Amino acid sequence: MWWNDKKENCCDDDDHAHQASHREDHEFPLKAELIENVLIAKIESHDLTLGEETISCWTFTTQGLVGVGQAEIVVTIQRESNETPHQFPEDPLHWFVQVHKLASQGMTVGVGGRTALRSGHFLAPLMVGIIYQKAQPLEGIELPEGALCMVPVTSSEFEATEEFGQLRMLSLLGQRYHYYPFPPWFDRQRESVVDSEMLSEMHASMCAQMPRVMVKGLRVMQHGRELNAILTNGATLGFQQLFAQMPPGANCIRLTLDLDDRADACLTWQAPGAGYPQAIAKLQGESGIRSTSQVWVAGTFLSIVGGAEISTYRVYEDGFALMLTEHDWNSVIVALKTGDHLNINMAEGTTFKLSWDEAKV
């Protein structure tokens, strides 16, 4: 059944064409009762203003997922020029019902979660997966507290998120659309930001050969000559288990990262030797940042290698490579396992700082 905020009945017919004709008679926002007395979807038609550009969109928001322990979900879809506001796609509505069903069985999704579609696609033929991130504010749209946004992805993008974390793909998406950290709307006409050649370059990278660990809540930012790693309390148990499983003498690791809300910019993928590091930044989403002395620049991964003659770090690809002496390597391992703060003075006046948030994972 369809209705709007005035509680006017819109439609209870299953025929899509009949539904569309009834939608035209009512103002937004519309609401759809997906599961009687349990799950509602709110659909809003609105514009996003990006400088001098205006993008017409629909935003779909759930109401009722929290009842089964699942964060509410939002997805914003760009409207094509030949579509009227009432010709919105219904894929999100069907997906919301599926999410509710899974959450009722204890299978919830959070920030950093992902879903591979075993058959079919979502909203566009190329989109065969969905990843979930914290919903970004939308002008004029009220979002539920703690809402997740859905980001449809292609097969190669999905593979990249599995191996290299979501932030790498999202920063490339932000670079494509000149929007930091990534566009909150979905363009059904977009091509993949990760093609087969780029994916091969990623897999061939030196850092990709290191053991990979995805750690929830780990953020790393460069500020001037400091490299700052911030972790969420509660991650120590994961590190204890990780290092207990590492073979004796192992001294390298690659950690995928989340984005810190305080970051001013985020590095984007650059194949080794391709030129200056690139980044997507808050201010107008410009890329090609070369001077990072006044901003906090986030990376998508942190590689840590022990056994160096001197401790230092550098920007590498779209992340940071931290090379440590054996002593400093052991100090970092202990801090990660115990939750202690750490400050290491390194070569050329650089510093590595490790700190912990108060929040729990």
VENVEN-V70236 format. One record per pair of residues at least 24 apart in sequence whose C-alpha atoms are under 7 Angstrom apart, sorted by sequence separation. I is the first residue (numbers start at 0). GAP is how many residues later the second one is. D is the distance in whole Angstrom. If there is no record, write none. Layout:
i: <I,I>
gap: <GAP,GAP>
d: <D,D>
This chain:
i: <3,4,38,39,128,3,4,38,126,127,128,3,37,38,126,127,128,2,3,126,127,1,2,125,1,2,128,1,121,266,0,1,90,263,264,265,266,0,90,263,264,265,266,69,262,263,264,265,266,68,262,311,64,67,156,262,310,311,67,310,110,156,309,69,153,155,218,311,69,155,159,217,218,258,44,155,214,217,218,276,211,212,213,214,216,218,209,210,211,212,213,209,210,211,212,256,209,255,256,255,271,254,255,270,206,253,254,269,135,253,254,268,269,253,268,252,253,267,252,266,40,251,252,266,251,111,250,251,250,23,22,33,123,122,19,19,223,222,223,200,222,223,222,71,222,73,222,72,73,74,221,222,70,71,72,73,74,220,221,70,71,72,73,220,221,70,220,219,220,219,166,47,164,166,163,170,171,206,170,171,238,239,238,180,167,179,235,167,179,235,179,235,235,174,179,173,177,178,77,177,75,76,77,177,75,76,77,170,75,76,174,232,225,226,227,228,229,230,231,232,224,225,226,227,228,229,230,231,232,224,225,226,227,228,229,230,231,232,233,234,229,231,232,233,231,232,231,167,166,216>
gap: <24,24,24,24,24,25,25,25,25,25,25,26,26,26,26,26,26,27,27,27,27,28,28,28,29,29,29,30,30,30,31,31,31,31,31,31,31,32,32,32,32,32,32,33,33,33,33,33,33,34,34,34,35,35,35,35,35,35,36,36,37,37,37,38,38,38,38,38,39,39,39,39,39,39,40,40,40,40,40,40,41,41,41,41,41,41,42,42,42,42,42,43,43,43,43,43,44,44,44,45,45,46,46,46,47,47,47,47,48,48,48,48,48,49,49,50,50,50,51,51,52,52,52,52,53,54,54,54,55,62,63,63,64,65,66,67,68,69,69,70,70,70,71,72,72,73,73,74,74,74,74,74,75,75,75,75,75,75,75,76,76,76,76,76,76,77,77,78,78,79,90,91,91,91,92,95,96,96,97,97,97,97,98,99,100,100,100,101,101,101,102,102,103,105,105,106,106,106,107,107,108,108,108,108,109,109,109,109,110,110,112,123,124,124,124,124,124,124,124,124,125,125,125,125,125,125,125,125,125,126,126,126,126,126,126,126,126,126,126,126,127,127,127,127,128,128,129,132,133,144>
d: <6,7,6,6,5,6,7,5,6,6,6,4,6,7,5,6,7,6,6,5,6,7,5,5,6,7,6,5,7,7,6,7,7,6,7,5,6,6,6,5,5,5,5,6,5,6,6,6,7,7,6,5,6,6,7,6,5,5,6,6,7,6,7,6,6,6,5,7,7,6,7,5,5,7,6,7,7,6,6,7,6,6,6,7,6,6,7,5,5,5,5,6,6,6,6,5,6,6,5,4,6,6,7,6,7,7,5,5,6,6,6,6,6,4,5,6,6,5,5,5,7,6,7,7,4,7,6,6,5,6,6,7,6,7,7,7,6,7,4,7,6,7,7,7,6,7,5,5,6,6,6,7,7,5,5,5,5,6,5,6,6,6,6,5,6,7,4,6,6,6,7,7,6,6,6,7,6,7,6,7,6,5,6,7,7,6,6,7,6,5,5,6,6,6,5,7,7,5,6,5,7,5,6,7,5,5,5,7,6,6,7,6,6,6,6,6,6,6,6,6,5,5,5,5,5,5,5,5,6,7,6,6,6,6,6,6,7,6,6,7,7,6,5,5,6,6,6,5,6,7>
